[in-house]
Amino acid sequence: MGILSCESNQSNPNAEEWVSLFNGKDLSGWKIKMARQEVGVNYKNTFRVEDSMIRVVYDDYDAFENDYGHMYYTTPYSYYKLRFDYRFVGDQTPGGENWNVRNSGVMLHSQSAESNAFEQHFPVSIELQLLGGLGKADRTTGNLCTPGTAVVYQNELDFTHCISASSKTYHGDQWVKAEAIVMGSESIIHIIENDTVLRYSQPQVDQHFISKDYPGSDWEIMGVSNHDYWKPKAGTLIDQGYIALQAESHPIDFKNIELLNLCGCMDKAAKNFKNYYIKADNSTCVYD
């Protein structure tokens, strides 16, 4: 998965060192991988920067034809807090699945862009699923979906593909604040508008890409031609990975994407000690 980032340059141990993952100007620091495209190909200009936002748009599409895509931040993380704002806008692109109306997500503990199979729709990851209200009825956001994975939920190993959160419903094109507290493979918490809406632990590779109740060819259906690599890893805990923004047919905007690394120097004698670190990486310690 690469080398984890556990660095800190802040001398005040009480000062939280949030890092922006988006410079507001371009897509530096991110890699795009879309189904049936090589890494780095921004098919039909799906991912764009406008007005200090990352926008997932479909202006150049006549129709969506399983053109699933993800944009991966190039540094993997293990213990961290992530926060961002999102909003759904406009109408779904023709050809998108009914379940993808006002549906997107941010992938946590994801495989890298480069390790995706050429036709792969979704990375093996933990998805913080984002859903917008449809103008009536309840529709929670901050849910969990598990492409190629499973988690322990309510003290049991749960193979359900999507687990609903306890959030409110957010209709229309309003901005919504989302957060995740990721503690390696120990636990993950989803937060929406400052309310904790979902908790689970022990994310791990699943034998099935969607769920054990789905036909056995579910890896192939989702374009994961290298499934023989993943299936023997079933039950392996996932304690690190990449963060990725999703594109799956409905336009969505992201802004204020920030991360607080909880992994770093835990030696109090070091200049860059932080009292909020959870995971030690004392190889990063800086001394006088």
MARFI-594538 format. One record per residue (C-alpha): residue in one letter; residue number from 1; y, x, z. Coordinates in nm, 3 decimals, m for minus. Each point is the difference from the previous one (the first is absolute). Last residue first. Example, Ala and Ser with C-alpha at 12.3 -4.5 7.8 and 13.67 -1.06 7.14 Angstrom:
<atoms>
- type, seq, c2, c1, c3
- S, 2, m0.106, 1.367, 0.714
- A, 1, m0.344, m0.137, 0.066
</atoms>
This chain:
<atoms>
- type, seq, c2, c1, c3
- D, 288, 1.948, 1.723, 1.900
- Y, 287, m0.309, m0.210, m0.070
- V, 286, m0.104, m0.236, m0.278
- C, 285, m0.319, m0.202, 0.027
- T, 284, m0.161, m0.113, m0.328
- S, 283, m0.343, 0.143, 0.080
- N, 282, 0.026, m0.212, 0.313
- D, 281, m0.124, m0.304, m0.182
- A, 280, m0.042, m0.249, 0.281
- K, 279, m0.038, m0.373, m0.050
- I, 278, 0.205, m0.254, 0.195
- Y, 277, 0.346, 0.149, m0.041
- Y, 276, 0.270, m0.195, 0.184
- N, 275, 0.103, 0.287, 0.228
- K, 274, 0.094, 0.218, m0.294
- F, 273, m0.028, 0.379, 0.011
- N, 272, 0.198, 0.176, m0.275
- K, 271, 0.144, 0.284, 0.204
- A, 270, m0.336, 0.077, 0.157
- A, 269, m0.059, 0.033, 0.375
- K, 268, m0.104, m0.365, 0.024
- D, 267, m0.300, 0.069, m0.223
- M, 266, m0.073, m0.329, m0.175
- C, 265, 0.092, 0.113, m0.352
- G, 264, m0.072, m0.266, m0.256
- C, 263, m0.157, m0.335, m0.084
- L, 262, 0.187, m0.324, 0.072
- N, 261, 0.194, 0.019, m0.326
- L, 260, 0.273, m0.263, m0.018
- L, 259, 0.022, m0.147, m0.349
- E, 258, 0.270, m0.184, m0.190
- I, 257, 0.017, m0.231, m0.303
- N, 256, 0.345, m0.160, 0.020
- K, 255, m0.054, m0.195, m0.325
- F, 254, m0.271, m0.182, m0.192
- D, 253, 0.030, m0.266, m0.273
- I, 252, m0.272, m0.228, m0.137
- P, 251, m0.082, m0.151, m0.339
- H, 250, m0.337, m0.183, m0.012
- S, 249, m0.279, 0.147, m0.218
- E, 248, m0.201, 0.237, 0.224
- A, 247, 0.216, 0.303, 0.071
- Q, 246, m0.068, 0.169, 0.334
- L, 245, 0.182, 0.265, 0.199
- A, 244, m0.216, 0.287, 0.124
- I, 243, m0.028, 0.199, 0.324
- Y, 242, m0.257, 0.279, m0.007
- G, 241, m0.286, 0.091, 0.226
- Q, 240, m0.122, 0.071, 0.350
- D, 239, m0.258, m0.106, 0.258
- I, 238, m0.254, m0.181, m0.215
- L, 237, m0.328, m0.046, 0.187
- T, 236, m0.319, 0.041, m0.202
- G, 235, m0.210, m0.317, 0.021
- A, 234, m0.080, m0.003, m0.372
- K, 233, 0.042, 0.352, m0.141
- P, 232, m0.310, m0.034, m0.219
- K, 231, 0.178, m0.284, m0.184
- W, 230, 0.315, 0.199, m0.083
- Y, 229, m0.114, 0.269, m0.243
- D, 228, m0.243, m0.232, m0.177
- H, 227, 0.299, m0.231, m0.049
- N, 226, 0.141, 0.236, m0.264
- S, 225, 0.050, m0.281, m0.255
- V, 224, 0.237, m0.183, 0.234
- G, 223, 0.139, m0.243, m0.257
- M, 222, 0.031, m0.297, 0.234
- I, 221, m0.302, m0.173, m0.153
- E, 220, m0.193, 0.326, 0.035
- W, 219, 0.052, 0.010, 0.377
- D, 218, m0.086, m0.372, 0.027
- S, 217, m0.337, 0.047, m0.171
- G, 216, m0.195, m0.105, 0.308
- P, 215, 0.134, m0.355, m0.018
- Y, 214, 0.237, m0.091, 0.285
- D, 213, m0.124, m0.101, 0.347
- K, 212, m0.012, 0.365, 0.111
- S, 211, 0.372, 0.022, m0.062
- I, 210, 0.252, 0.128, m0.255
- F, 209, m0.091, 0.361, m0.079
- H, 208, m0.342, m0.011, 0.158
- Q, 207, m0.170, 0.280, 0.194
- D, 206, 0.309, 0.019, 0.217
- V, 205, 0.203, 0.312, 0.086
- Q, 204, 0.153, m0.016, 0.344
- P, 203, 0.300, m0.121, 0.196
- Q, 202, m0.082, 0.036, 0.370
- S, 201, 0.257, m0.237, 0.151
- Y, 200, 0.176, m0.336, m0.026
- R, 199, 0.323, m0.167, 0.108
- L, 198, 0.203, m0.272, m0.174
- V, 197, 0.331, m0.186, 0.038
- T, 196, 0.210, 0.213, 0.234
- D, 195, 0.348, m0.153, m0.023
- N, 194, 0.303, 0.216, m0.082
- E, 193, 0.069, m0.175, m0.332
- I, 192, m0.362, 0.056, m0.106
- I, 191, m0.217, 0.255, 0.183
- H, 190, m0.347, 0.116, m0.104
- I, 189, m0.199, 0.218, 0.243
- I, 188, m0.262, 0.261, m0.090
- S, 187, m0.248, 0.154, 0.241
- E, 186, m0.215, 0.304, 0.074
- S, 185, m0.072, 0.118, m0.356
- G, 184, 0.328, 0.189, m0.018
- M, 183, 0.250, m0.181, 0.217
- V, 182, 0.203, m0.206, m0.247
- I, 181, 0.287, m0.214, 0.125
- A, 180, 0.109, m0.218, m0.290
- E, 179, 0.334, m0.167, m0.062
- A, 178, 0.141, m0.281, m0.210
- K, 177, 0.354, m0.136, m0.033
- V, 176, 0.042, m0.302, m0.230
- W, 175, 0.279, m0.045, m0.256
- Q, 174, 0.042, m0.353, m0.130
- D, 173, m0.103, m0.112, m0.350
- G, 172, m0.141, m0.338, 0.099
- H, 171, m0.238, m0.090, 0.280
- Y, 170, m0.098, 0.219, 0.294
- T, 169, m0.292, m0.144, 0.199
- K, 168, m0.035, 0.111, 0.362
- S, 167, m0.249, 0.265, 0.097
- S, 166, m0.339, m0.032, 0.168
- A, 165, m0.186, 0.224, m0.246
- S, 164, m0.279, m0.111, m0.231
- I, 163, m0.302, 0.220, m0.070
- C, 162, m0.083, 0.080, m0.363
- H, 161, m0.329, 0.145, m0.128
- T, 160, m0.205, m0.112, 0.299
- F, 159, m0.241, 0.283, 0.086
- D, 158, 0.078, m0.004, 0.371
- L, 157, m0.152, 0.247, 0.246
- E, 156, 0.051, m0.181, 0.328
- N, 155, 0.236, 0.055, 0.294
- Q, 154, 0.262, m0.251, m0.119
- Y, 153, 0.022, 0.186, m0.330
- V, 152, m0.187, 0.323, m0.075
- V, 151, 0.081, 0.092, m0.356
- A, 150, m0.150, m0.001, m0.350
- T, 149, 0.080, 0.188, m0.320
- G, 148, m0.041, 0.003, m0.377
- P, 147, 0.311, m0.213, m0.048
- T, 146, 0.073, m0.136, 0.351
- C, 145, 0.277, m0.258, 0.034
- L, 144, 0.201, m0.045, 0.318
- N, 143, 0.282, m0.249, 0.052
- G, 142, 0.366, 0.083, 0.057
- T, 141, 0.093, m0.334, m0.151
- T, 140, m0.107, m0.352, 0.092
- R, 139, 0.010, m0.299, m0.231
- D, 138, 0.078, m0.332, 0.164
- A, 137, 0.067, m0.310, m0.205
- K, 136, 0.283, m0.050, m0.249
- G, 135, 0.240, 0.212, m0.202
- L, 134, m0.262, 0.248, m0.119
- G, 133, 0.045, 0.244, 0.286
- G, 132, m0.017, 0.368, m0.083
- L, 131, m0.303, 0.216, 0.069
- L, 130, m0.014, 0.369, 0.088
- Q, 129, m0.337, 0.159, 0.070
- L, 128, m0.014, 0.315, 0.212
- E, 127, m0.289, 0.137, m0.199
- I, 126, m0.252, 0.249, 0.139
- S, 125, m0.127, 0.229, m0.272
- V, 124, m0.242, 0.064, m0.285
- P, 123, 0.250, m0.023, m0.282
- F, 122, 0.046, m0.320, m0.201
- H, 121, m0.053, m0.084, m0.368
- Q, 120, m0.203, 0.304, m0.108
- E, 119, m0.018, 0.053, m0.378
- F, 118, 0.038, 0.380, 0.005
- A, 117, m0.176, 0.052, 0.334
- N, 116, 0.237, 0.078, 0.283
- S, 115, m0.021, 0.351, 0.148
- E, 114, 0.330, 0.113, m0.153
- A, 113, 0.206, m0.273, 0.168
- S, 112, m0.138, 0.102, 0.338
- Q, 111, m0.227, m0.216, 0.216
- S, 110, 0.189, m0.235, 0.226
- H, 109, 0.042, 0.017, 0.377
- L, 108, 0.258, m0.280, m0.037
- M, 107, 0.070, m0.213, m0.309
- V, 106, 0.318, m0.204, m0.012
- G, 105, m0.037, m0.347, m0.142
- S, 104, 0.071, m0.266, m0.257
- N, 103, m0.028, m0.377, m0.035
- R, 102, 0.273, m0.243, m0.094
- V, 101, m0.243, m0.160, m0.248
- N, 100, m0.300, 0.234, m0.008
- W, 99, m0.254, m0.263, 0.104
- N, 98, 0.059, m0.188, m0.326
- E, 97, m0.094, 0.312, m0.197
- G, 96, 0.266, 0.155, m0.223
- G, 95, m0.004, m0.085, m0.370
- P, 94, 0.365, m0.101, m0.018
- T, 93, 0.211, 0.217, 0.233
- Q, 92, 0.078, m0.169, 0.331
- D, 91, 0.345, m0.146, 0.041
- G, 90, 0.318, 0.132, 0.156
- V, 89, 0.025, 0.218, 0.307
- F, 88, m0.222, 0.101, 0.291
- R, 87, 0.171, 0.196, 0.274
- Y, 86, m0.083, 0.316, 0.192
- D, 85, 0.138, 0.208, 0.285
- F, 84, m0.171, 0.311, 0.133
- R, 83, m0.148, 0.158, 0.311
- L, 82, m0.280, 0.250, 0.053
- K, 81, m0.110, 0.151, 0.330
- Y, 80, m0.231, 0.298, m0.004
- Y, 79, m0.333, 0.161, 0.080
- S, 78, m0.199, 0.104, m0.310
- Y, 77, 0.227, 0.083, m0.292
- P, 76, m0.042, 0.102, m0.362
- T, 75, 0.300, 0.136, m0.195
- T, 74, 0.047, m0.101, m0.366
- Y, 73, 0.115, m0.356, 0.060
- Y, 72, m0.217, m0.208, m0.229
- M, 71, 0.114, m0.259, m0.254
- H, 70, m0.260, m0.263, m0.075
- G, 69, m0.091, m0.198, m0.307
- Y, 68, m0.195, m0.298, m0.120
- D, 67, 0.031, m0.069, m0.373
- N, 66, m0.274, m0.262, 0.010
- E, 65, 0.149, m0.150, m0.315
- F, 64, 0.348, m0.112, 0.103
- A, 63, 0.173, m0.164, m0.295
- D, 62, 0.290, 0.067, m0.234
- Y, 61, 0.101, 0.282, 0.229
- D, 60, 0.325, 0.200, m0.030
- D, 59, 0.188, m0.192, 0.271
- Y, 58, m0.292, 0.036, 0.243
- V, 57, 0.161, 0.147, 0.308
- V, 56, m0.096, 0.190, 0.314
- R, 55, 0.334, 0.115, 0.140
- I, 54, 0.067, 0.295, 0.226
- M, 53, 0.347, m0.070, 0.134
- S, 52, 0.324, 0.199, 0.015
- D, 51, 0.166, m0.233, m0.254
- E, 50, m0.277, 0.053, m0.255
- V, 49, m0.299, 0.234, 0.007
- R, 48, m0.294, m0.101, m0.216
- F, 47, m0.376, m0.045, 0.011
- T, 46, m0.139, m0.213, m0.284
- N, 45, 0.157, 0.206, m0.279
- K, 44, m0.248, m0.138, m0.251
- Y, 43, m0.271, 0.224, 0.144
- N, 42, 0.146, 0.265, 0.229
- V, 41, m0.249, 0.269, m0.104
- G, 40, m0.020, 0.264, 0.274
- V, 39, m0.376, m0.009, 0.047
- E, 38, m0.166, m0.110, m0.323
- Q, 37, m0.013, m0.367, m0.089
- R, 36, m0.282, m0.255, m0.011
- A, 35, 0.102, m0.146, 0.337
- M, 34, 0.327, 0.145, 0.124
- K, 33, 0.061, 0.319, 0.194
- I, 32, 0.356, 0.099, 0.088
- K, 31, 0.090, 0.302, 0.210
- W, 30, 0.287, 0.006, 0.253
- G, 29, 0.213, 0.279, 0.147
- S, 28, 0.283, m0.050, m0.246
- L, 27, 0.019, m0.360, m0.118
- D, 26, 0.374, m0.005, m0.055
- K, 25, 0.335, m0.066, 0.168
- G, 24, m0.051, m0.167, 0.338
- N, 23, m0.162, 0.312, 0.146
- F, 22, m0.322, m0.179, 0.093
- L, 21, m0.244, 0.119, 0.268
- S, 20, 0.280, 0.016, 0.258
- V, 19, m0.099, 0.201, 0.306
- W, 18, 0.035, m0.122, 0.358
- E, 17, 0.040, 0.281, 0.253
- E, 16, 0.019, m0.179, 0.332
- A, 15, 0.223, 0.188, 0.241
- N, 14, m0.157, 0.040, 0.345
- P, 13, m0.133, 0.354, m0.051
- N, 12, 0.342, 0.121, m0.123
- S, 11, m0.068, 0.307, m0.218
- Q, 10, m0.069, m0.190, m0.324
- N, 9, m0.165, 0.205, m0.275
- S, 8, m0.337, m0.173, m0.004
- E, 7, m0.313, 0.052, m0.206
- C, 6, m0.328, m0.188, 0.014
- S, 5, m0.062, m0.072, m0.368
- L, 4, m0.369, m0.018, m0.070
- I, 3, m0.150, 0.231, m0.259
- G, 2, m0.194, m0.167, m0.279
- M, 1, m0.230, m0.300, m0.022
</atoms>
